[in-house]
């Protein structure tokens, strides 16, 4: 039972990591002309978007509890992330210590991985471009300010692809500014129940990633990520994971409180 619970939690987190870990992956650009023109224009608009250039607040809500973290990119490495609130209260010294240990472990894993990879920062557009399966984008709806496409989600790693093959996706492009269209929303969802492993059945899987311009004309950065999974383990126990991650209080790394920096 514990193994099944762990699997479902990993699947939820994995759907978030597809986007949240964008700055840690090897950069791969899409092939010019392989995507609809509007989609390629939107991806270019988002090329300058990377959370590594910004300090921000992260609010995670799950199982009725809220955790608030702040990432200050101007602080020394290892001190950038701070746990502000956990379960709507200030964290205890023990919780702060565990939080620092977890962040340090994650950072060490990232550094080890980068030894064999190109450490160039990866923009949001590159990662989103890799989500669209080859030739799978299909126009669903078109209005004056927004256009929606359907697509088959794709992943670079074999383990991730085992999940992606059961999902469908939609991509909503905002073209209010004709010169700078951008991807406003990406949703990945299951149309039918599926079994990722013996004794575990997923009834519902849905992840939505929303983006917004931080300044007029960009850059475009994450606004909200939601993920919901519902299923059964051992055909008896109902398991549900419902997570919302909100991004706010964006400030450019080079901006100081006394400067004319952007904060949203």
C-alpha positions as CSV (number, residue, x, y, z in Angstrom):
1,X,0.0,0.0,0.0
2,X,2.8,2.4,0.9
3,X,4.4,1.7,-2.5
4,X,1.2,2.5,-4.3
5,X,0.7,5.8,-2.4
6,X,4.3,6.7,-3.2
7,X,3.7,6.0,-6.9
8,X,0.7,8.2,-7.1
9,X,2.5,11.0,-5.4
10,X,5.4,10.7,-7.7
11,X,3.1,10.8,-10.7
12,X,1.6,14.0,-9.4
13,X,4.9,15.6,-8.8
14,X,6.2,14.4,-12.1
15,X,3.5,16.2,-14.0
16,X,4.6,19.4,-12.2
17,X,8.3,18.7,-12.7
18,X,7.8,18.6,-16.4
19,X,7.5,22.4,-16.2
20,X,9.0,23.3,-12.8
21,X,12.4,21.8,-13.6
22,X,12.8,23.5,-16.9
23,X,16.0,25.3,-16.0
24,X,17.8,22.0,-15.2
25,X,17.3,20.1,-18.4
26,X,19.5,19.9,-21.5
27,X,18.3,22.6,-24.0
28,X,16.7,21.3,-27.2
29,X,15.0,23.6,-29.7
30,X,12.1,22.6,-31.8
31,X,12.6,22.1,-35.5
32,X,11.7,25.3,-37.5
33,X,8.6,24.7,-39.5
34,X,7.6,21.6,-37.6
35,X,4.9,23.5,-35.6
36,X,2.0,25.9,-36.6
37,X,3.3,29.4,-37.3
38,X,1.3,30.9,-34.4
39,X,2.7,28.3,-32.0
40,X,6.3,29.0,-33.0
41,X,5.7,32.7,-32.6
42,X,4.3,32.1,-29.1
43,X,7.3,29.9,-28.2
44,X,9.7,32.7,-29.4
45,X,7.9,35.2,-27.2
46,X,8.5,32.9,-24.2
47,X,12.2,32.3,-25.0
48,X,13.3,34.9,-22.5
49,X,11.2,33.4,-19.7
50,X,13.1,31.6,-17.0
51,X,12.5,31.7,-13.3
52,X,16.3,31.6,-12.7
53,X,16.3,35.3,-13.6
54,X,13.7,36.2,-11.0
55,X,13.0,36.0,-7.2
56,X,9.5,34.9,-6.4
57,X,7.1,33.5,-3.9
58,X,5.7,29.9,-4.3
59,X,2.5,29.0,-2.6
60,X,1.6,25.3,-2.6
61,X,-1.9,24.1,-1.5
62,X,-2.5,20.4,-1.0
63,X,-4.9,18.4,1.1
64,X,-6.3,21.6,2.6
65,X,-3.0,22.9,3.8
66,X,-0.8,25.7,2.5
67,X,2.9,26.0,2.3
68,X,4.7,29.3,1.4
69,X,8.2,29.4,0.1
70,X,10.3,32.3,-1.1
71,X,13.1,32.1,-3.7
72,X,15.6,35.0,-3.5
73,X,18.0,34.5,-6.5
74,X,20.3,37.2,-5.2
75,X,21.3,35.2,-2.1
76,X,24.3,32.8,-2.1
77,X,23.8,29.3,-3.5
78,X,22.2,27.1,-0.9
79,X,20.5,30.0,0.8
80,X,18.1,31.1,-2.0
81,X,15.0,29.1,-0.8
82,X,13.3,30.0,2.5
83,X,10.3,28.2,4.1
84,X,8.0,31.0,5.2
85,X,4.8,29.1,6.3
86,X,3.9,25.4,6.6
87,X,0.3,24.3,7.2
88,X,-0.6,27.9,7.7
89,X,1.9,28.4,10.6
90,X,5.5,29.3,11.0
91,X,7.8,26.3,10.7
92,X,9.5,24.9,13.7
93,X,13.3,24.8,13.9
94,X,13.2,21.1,13.1
95,X,11.1,21.6,10.1
96,X,13.4,24.4,8.8
97,X,16.3,22.1,9.2
98,X,14.6,19.3,7.3
99,X,13.6,21.8,4.6
100,X,17.2,23.0,4.2
101,X,18.4,19.4,4.0
102,X,15.8,18.5,1.3
103,X,16.7,21.6,-0.7
104,X,20.4,20.9,-0.4
105,X,19.9,17.3,-1.5
106,X,17.9,18.4,-4.5
107,X,20.6,21.0,-5.4
108,X,23.4,18.4,-5.1
109,X,21.5,16.0,-7.4
110,X,21.0,18.8,-9.9
111,X,24.7,19.7,-9.8
112,X,25.7,16.0,-10.3
113,X,23.4,15.8,-13.3
114,X,24.8,18.9,-14.9
115,X,28.3,17.5,-14.9
116,X,27.4,15.6,-18.1
117,X,25.1,18.2,-19.5
118,X,25.2,21.6,-21.1
119,X,24.6,24.1,-18.3
120,X,23.1,26.8,-20.5
121,X,19.9,28.1,-19.1
122,X,16.8,26.6,-20.7
123,X,13.9,28.9,-21.5
124,X,10.3,28.0,-20.9
125,X,9.7,27.9,-24.6
126,X,12.2,25.1,-25.2
127,X,10.6,22.9,-22.6
128,X,7.0,23.5,-23.8
129,X,8.2,22.9,-27.3
130,X,9.3,19.4,-26.3
131,X,5.8,18.6,-24.9
132,X,4.2,18.7,-28.4
133,X,4.4,15.3,-30.0
134,X,5.6,15.4,-33.6
135,X,2.9,16.5,-36.0
136,X,0.2,16.2,-33.3
137,X,-0.9,19.8,-32.9
138,X,-4.5,20.2,-34.2
139,X,-6.6,23.4,-34.3
140,X,-9.6,23.1,-32.0
141,X,-10.9,26.7,-31.5
142,X,-10.1,30.1,-32.9
143,X,-11.2,33.5,-31.6
144,X,-9.9,37.0,-32.1
145,X,-7.7,37.0,-29.0
146,X,-7.2,33.3,-28.3
147,X,-6.5,30.1,-30.2
148,X,-6.7,26.6,-28.8
149,X,-4.8,23.6,-30.1
150,X,-5.0,19.9,-29.2
151,X,-1.9,17.8,-29.1
152,X,-0.4,14.4,-28.0
153,X,1.9,15.0,-25.0
154,X,5.5,13.7,-25.5
155,X,8.4,13.2,-23.2
156,X,12.2,12.8,-23.7
157,X,12.7,10.1,-21.1
158,X,11.2,6.6,-21.5
159,X,9.8,6.5,-17.9
160,X,8.0,9.8,-18.5
161,X,6.7,8.6,-21.8
162,X,5.0,5.7,-20.1
163,X,2.6,8.3,-18.5
164,X,2.4,10.6,-21.5
165,X,1.1,7.9,-23.8
166,X,-2.1,7.8,-21.8
167,X,-2.7,11.6,-21.9
168,X,-4.1,14.2,-24.3
169,X,-3.2,17.9,-24.2
170,X,-4.5,21.3,-25.1
171,X,-2.6,24.5,-25.7
172,X,-4.2,27.9,-25.4
173,X,-2.4,30.8,-27.1
174,X,-3.1,34.4,-26.2
175,X,-2.7,36.7,-29.2
176,X,-4.1,39.9,-27.7
177,X,-0.8,41.5,-28.6
178,X,-0.4,40.4,-32.3
179,X,3.3,41.1,-32.1
180,X,3.9,39.0,-29.0
181,X,1.6,36.0,-28.8
182,X,2.3,33.7,-25.9
183,X,1.2,30.4,-24.4
184,X,-1.4,31.2,-21.8
185,X,-2.3,27.7,-20.7
186,X,-1.2,24.1,-21.2
187,X,-3.4,21.2,-20.0
188,X,-2.7,17.5,-20.0
189,X,-5.4,15.1,-19.1
190,X,-6.5,11.4,-19.3
191,X,-9.6,10.7,-21.4
192,X,-10.0,7.1,-20.0
193,X,-8.9,5.2,-16.9
194,X,-5.5,3.6,-17.2
195,X,-3.1,1.4,-15.1
196,X,0.5,2.5,-14.8
197,X,1.3,-0.6,-12.8
198,X,-0.2,-3.8,-11.5
199,X,-2.9,-3.1,-8.7
200,X,-3.0,0.6,-9.4
201,X,-5.7,2.2,-11.6
202,X,-5.9,5.9,-12.4
203,X,-9.4,7.2,-12.9
204,X,-8.6,10.8,-13.5
205,X,-5.4,12.7,-14.3
206,X,-5.3,16.4,-15.1
207,X,-2.5,19.0,-14.9
208,X,-2.8,22.6,-16.0
209,X,0.0,25.1,-16.3
210,X,-0.8,28.8,-16.7
211,X,1.5,31.7,-17.7
212,X,1.3,35.5,-17.8
213,X,3.5,38.4,-18.9
214,X,5.3,39.9,-15.9
215,X,5.8,43.1,-17.8
216,X,4.1,44.6,-20.9
217,X,5.4,42.6,-23.8
218,X,7.0,40.0,-21.6
219,X,8.8,38.1,-20.2
220,X,6.1,35.4,-19.8
221,X,6.5,33.3,-16.6
222,X,4.5,30.7,-14.6
223,X,1.4,31.9,-12.8
224,X,-0.2,28.7,-11.6
225,X,0.2,25.0,-11.9
226,X,-2.6,22.6,-10.8
227,X,-2.5,18.8,-10.7
228,X,-5.2,16.3,-9.8
229,X,-5.0,12.5,-9.7
230,X,-7.7,10.2,-8.5
231,X,-7.5,6.4,-8.6
232,X,-7.5,3.2,-6.6
233,X,-4.7,1.0,-5.2
234,X,-5.2,-2.7,-4.8
235,X,-8.7,-2.1,-6.3
236,X,-10.0,-1.0,-2.9
237,X,-8.4,2.1,-1.5
238,X,-9.3,5.4,-3.2
239,X,-6.4,7.8,-3.5
240,X,-6.6,11.4,-4.6
241,X,-3.8,14.0,-5.0
242,X,-4.9,17.6,-5.5
243,X,-2.1,20.2,-5.7
244,X,-2.1,23.9,-6.7
245,X,1.1,25.9,-7.0
246,X,0.8,29.7,-7.3
247,X,3.7,32.0,-8.4
248,X,3.7,35.6,-7.2
249,X,5.8,38.6,-6.1
250,X,8.2,38.4,-9.1
251,X,11.2,40.7,-8.8
252,X,14.1,40.8,-11.3
253,X,17.4,39.6,-9.8
254,X,19.2,42.8,-10.6
255,X,16.4,44.9,-9.1
256,X,16.6,46.2,-5.6
257,X,13.8,47.6,-3.4
258,X,15.0,51.1,-4.1
259,X,15.1,50.6,-7.9
260,X,12.3,50.7,-10.4
261,X,12.1,46.9,-10.5
262,X,9.0,44.9,-11.4
263,X,7.1,43.2,-8.7
264,X,3.9,41.2,-9.4
